[in-house]
Amino acid sequence: AFSWSPDGKALYYAKSTRDNPNWNLQFDIYRYTLATEDEDRITEGRRALDPAVSPDGTKLVFIVNHDGTTNLATTGIDGSGYHVITPYANGEQVYGPQWSPSGDRIIFDYSIKDGRDIASVRPDGTDLKMLISGPDDSRGGVFTPDGSKIIFSSDRTGIFNLYSYDLATGQTGQIT
């Protein structure tokens, strides 16, 4: 996955380089600036994937992998201030981090064993909570432009459909 800067002038993505003597599954985050066609490496040896740029363009959130467990981490867009913001250590997997329009929350898919749920955390790692969980597989959440709802996919009817989750009321409604 990749993420555009808010001004549309740069693209952030993960890639593995040939500068990898042991051919490990080791990705890092890069920025490609369209005007200059320059590629800059943002992280080094972080096993980083799936970056998302904050709405104000100053921070990145991305997935890091260590010992078979994935977590979310943040940095400045220059790679400074690296901080792991989720506490997982027992094989948990996280996917698809997305910033809220105001930049005060990050939603992501969470999985331990089968299926996925949707969780939320503040960019500093506080206030981690499950928003959408259950026996069904719910994934791919994105905020509506006003930040009041999350649109996500779930197989709760036996096949995947789109649903909305109202952050103020906790109400879920089927869209498709």
MOLIN-V40971 format. One record per residue. N is the residue number from 1. RES is the residue in three letters. OMEGA is omega in whole degrees, -180 to 180 (* if undefined). Layout:
# MOLIN-V40971
n->N res->RES omega->OMEGA
n->N res->RES omega->OMEGA
This chain:
# MOLIN-V40971
n->1 res->ALA omega->180
n->2 res->PHE omega->-179
n->3 res->SER omega->175
n->4 res->TRP omega->170
n->5 res->SER omega->-179
n->6 res->PRO omega->179
n->7 res->ASP omega->177
n->8 res->GLY omega->-176
n->9 res->LYS omega->-178
n->10 res->ALA omega->179
n->11 res->LEU omega->179
n->12 res->TYR omega->-176
n->13 res->TYR omega->176
n->14 res->ALA omega->174
n->15 res->LYS omega->175
n->16 res->SER omega->-179
n->17 res->THR omega->176
n->18 res->ARG omega->176
n->19 res->ASP omega->-173
n->20 res->ASN omega->-170
n->21 res->PRO omega->-179
n->22 res->ASN omega->-180
n->23 res->TRP omega->176
n->24 res->ASN omega->172
n->25 res->LEU omega->-175
n->26 res->GLN omega->179
n->27 res->PHE omega->173
n->28 res->ASP omega->-178
n->29 res->ILE omega->179
n->30 res->TYR omega->174
n->31 res->ARG omega->174
n->32 res->TYR omega->179
n->33 res->THR omega->-173
n->34 res->LEU omega->-175
n->35 res->ALA omega->-176
n->36 res->THR omega->-175
n->37 res->GLU omega->178
n->38 res->ASP omega->173
n->39 res->GLU omega->180
n->40 res->ASP omega->177
n->41 res->ARG omega->-178
n->42 res->ILE omega->-180
n->43 res->THR omega->-179
n->44 res->GLU omega->176
n->45 res->GLY omega->-176
n->46 res->ARG omega->-173
n->47 res->ARG omega->-171
n->48 res->ALA omega->-179
n->49 res->LEU omega->165
n->50 res->ASP omega->-178
n->51 res->PRO omega->172
n->52 res->ALA omega->-179
n->53 res->VAL omega->178
n->54 res->SER omega->-178
n->55 res->PRO omega->178
n->56 res->ASP omega->175
n->57 res->GLY omega->-176
n->58 res->THR omega->-175
n->59 res->LYS omega->173
n->60 res->LEU omega->166
n->61 res->VAL omega->-179
n->62 res->PHE omega->-179
n->63 res->ILE omega->174
n->64 res->VAL omega->-175
n->65 res->ASN omega->176
n->66 res->HIS omega->177
n->67 res->ASP omega->176
n->68 res->GLY omega->177
n->69 res->THR omega->175
n->70 res->THR omega->179
n->71 res->ASN omega->173
n->72 res->LEU omega->175
n->73 res->ALA omega->176
n->74 res->THR omega->170
n->75 res->THR omega->166
n->76 res->GLY omega->-178
n->77 res->ILE omega->175
n->78 res->ASP omega->-180
n->79 res->GLY omega->-179
n->80 res->SER omega->175
n->81 res->GLY omega->180
n->82 res->TYR omega->-179
n->83 res->HIS omega->174
n->84 res->VAL omega->-172
n->85 res->ILE omega->174
n->86 res->THR omega->-169
n->87 res->PRO omega->-169
n->88 res->TYR omega->-178
n->89 res->ALA omega->-174
n->90 res->ASN omega->177
n->91 res->GLY omega->178
n->92 res->GLU omega->179
n->93 res->GLN omega->175
n->94 res->VAL omega->-177
n->95 res->TYR omega->165
n->96 res->GLY omega->179
n->97 res->PRO omega->179
n->98 res->GLN omega->178
n->99 res->TRP omega->169
n->100 res->SER omega->180
n->101 res->PRO omega->179
n->102 res->SER omega->179
n->103 res->GLY omega->-177
n->104 res->ASP omega->179
n->105 res->ARG omega->173
n->106 res->ILE omega->174
n->107 res->ILE omega->-179
n->108 res->PHE omega->174
n->109 res->ASP omega->180
n->110 res->TYR omega->178
n->111 res->SER omega->167
n->112 res->ILE omega->-173
n->113 res->LYS omega->-174
n->114 res->ASP omega->176
n->115 res->GLY omega->179
n->116 res->ARG omega->172
n->117 res->ASP omega->179
n->118 res->ILE omega->-178
n->119 res->ALA omega->-178
n->120 res->SER omega->178
n->121 res->VAL omega->173
n->122 res->ARG omega->-178
n->123 res->PRO omega->177
n->124 res->ASP omega->178
n->125 res->GLY omega->179
n->126 res->THR omega->174
n->127 res->ASP omega->176
n->128 res->LEU omega->179
n->129 res->LYS omega->174
n->130 res->MET omega->178
n->131 res->LEU omega->-176
n->132 res->ILE omega->-179
n->133 res->SER omega->179
n->134 res->GLY omega->-178
n->135 res->PRO omega->178
n->136 res->ASP omega->179
n->137 res->ASP omega->179
n->138 res->SER omega->-173
n->139 res->ARG omega->172
n->140 res->GLY omega->-178
n->141 res->GLY omega->173
n->142 res->VAL omega->177
n->143 res->PHE omega->169
n->144 res->THR omega->-177
n->145 res->PRO omega->179
n->146 res->ASP omega->177
n->147 res->GLY omega->-176
n->148 res->SER omega->-177
n->149 res->LYS omega->172
n->150 res->ILE omega->173
n->151 res->ILE omega->-177
n->152 res->PHE omega->178
n->153 res->SER omega->179
n->154 res->SER omega->177
n->155 res->ASP omega->-175
n->156 res->ARG omega->176
n->157 res->THR omega->-179
n->158 res->GLY omega->173
n->159 res->ILE omega->-179
n->160 res->PHE omega->173
n->161 res->ASN omega->177
n->162 res->LEU omega->179
n->163 res->TYR omega->172
n->164 res->SER omega->178
n->165 res->TYR omega->-180
n->166 res->ASP omega->-176
n->167 res->LEU omega->-179
n->168 res->ALA omega->-174
n->169 res->THR omega->-175
n->170 res->GLY omega->180
n->171 res->GLN omega->176
n->172 res->THR omega->178
n->173 res->GLY omega->179
n->174 res->GLN omega->-180
n->175 res->ILE omega->-179
n->176 res->THR omega->*
